[in-house]
Amino acid sequence: GVVVSDRMSKTRVVEVMTLARHKLYEKVRRHKKRYYAHDEKNESKTGDRVQIEETRPLSKLKRWRVIKIVKKASG
């Protein structure tokens, strides 16, 4: 997914986009979902592409953890 917010300490909002084909019309649709992920060292920044994994509940909303930064944002 792509980090869309890094304003919180040790927390990143990661947006994951998936493609799904409509059953009747066969048109490809985009689905976006946002996950709150834990980033222990505050390494990722907005625009970075990251890999996340599911984990135990860390807070009210956080159930994911940033595993690695796949690609840094340009600029």
N, C-alpha and C positions, 0 to 999 in steps of 0.2 A: 504494500500500500504506500501511499504518499502522505507525509506529515503535513497537515494543514494548520496546526496550531502548536506552538511551543511556549506559550505564555505561562503555563503552570510549572512549578518546580517538580522535576522528576516524572512528569506526565506529558505524554504526547497524544494529540488527537490524530489518528491515522484513518484516512479515507481509502476504502477498498472498492474498486470498480470491477464489476463482473458483467459479462455479456450473456444475454439469454434470448433465445429465439421464441417468438410468440407462437403458441400452439396452433391457432387457427390461421393467422395471417402470415406467419413465417418471417415477419420482420424482426431484425436483430435489435434488441433494446438494451440500453445501459442501465445497470442498477448500481447505486452508490450506497455504501454503508459506512458509518463512522464508528471507530472503536477507540476507547481510552486505553492507552498502553503505557506501561511503566518503563521508564528509561533511567536507570540507576545513576549513570554518570553524566546525564544531560548532554550527551554527545550529538544527538540528531537535532537538526534545525528544520524550519519550515521549507518545504520543497524537496527534502530528501526522500528517496525511495528506500523503504525499510522492510525487513521481514519480521513478522510478529508471530508469537505462539500463544496458545491458550494456557492459562495458569489458574491457580487457586484465586479466590476473591481477595484482592489487595485493598479495596476500598468499596464505597457504594457503587461506583461505576466501573472501576478498573478490574478487568478479568483477563488482560492480555499483557504480554511482555515483549519489548523490542529485543530481537535476537541479534540482528546485525544491520548495518547500513549497507544496502546494496549499491546505491549510487548517490553521491553528494549532489546537492543543488548547484547549478551553475551560477556564478556571480557572487 
